[in-house]
């Protein structure tokens, strides 16, 4: 089963494939242990890394140089 198809039923709000891949990402709200477990199972025998991070949700910051 493709990785992106495995993590959606595990609770990911969405999943996608980057153009700088092969990298698959998921966006979730809250606990992502089930998503991580589904990703590990889908990747078994293939290999790869899983990185879990949090959004900063601060928006853009602009600095004007004079």
Steps between C-alpha positions, in 0.01 A plus 500: 500500500640845417612697803261788437207254485609335826518815712162650406288234673735527800381856564694732270291796388680493166805344339711585199820440309753780462667579171837482676437139595465247556344659806147432620340732753191494717324779685322412821334678788609348828654166583667330207614168652254304284618681188863429589422131559319473165791671324755266662295197396463627141875569485609165644740330264552822305667725755479870560479755777205647684515856630226645719493876542264776607388808309610837635171672410653844532460630147755686294736759642636774278808709564570814302866588452571869444 
